[in-house]
Amino acid sequence: MGKKQNEVTFGYLDKISFRKKIQSDLEAAFNYPKYSAFSLSKDGAYAVVGLSKGGSGWQEYPSTIFRYDITGGTSTVFDWSGNNTCNRI
């Protein structure tokens, strides 16, 4: 039933002349860098924030991880490649 329902639905949607423009506008509006959860180290010395370039957290690679040294005022940037590796940039 799902396959036939999709054929009917997309057969109708594909006939809408302005559909691609709406899709393009929505992608432009929602495709911006997203910041993931903010986390503090147990001793409170570091804060970590993740940034996904396309918008959906850790599902999109590469992501960038920022580690801030709260006590020293310095930061370190890492690239999370998605294969359990995190490389310092």
Secondary structure as UniProt FT lines:
FT   HELIX           2..13
FT   TURN            14..15
FT   TURN            17..18
FT   HELIX           19..30
FT   STRAND          34..40
FT   TURN            42..43
FT   STRAND          46..52
FT   HELIX           57..59
FT   STRAND          63..69
FT   TURN            70..73
FT   STRAND          74..80
FT   STRAND          86..88
//
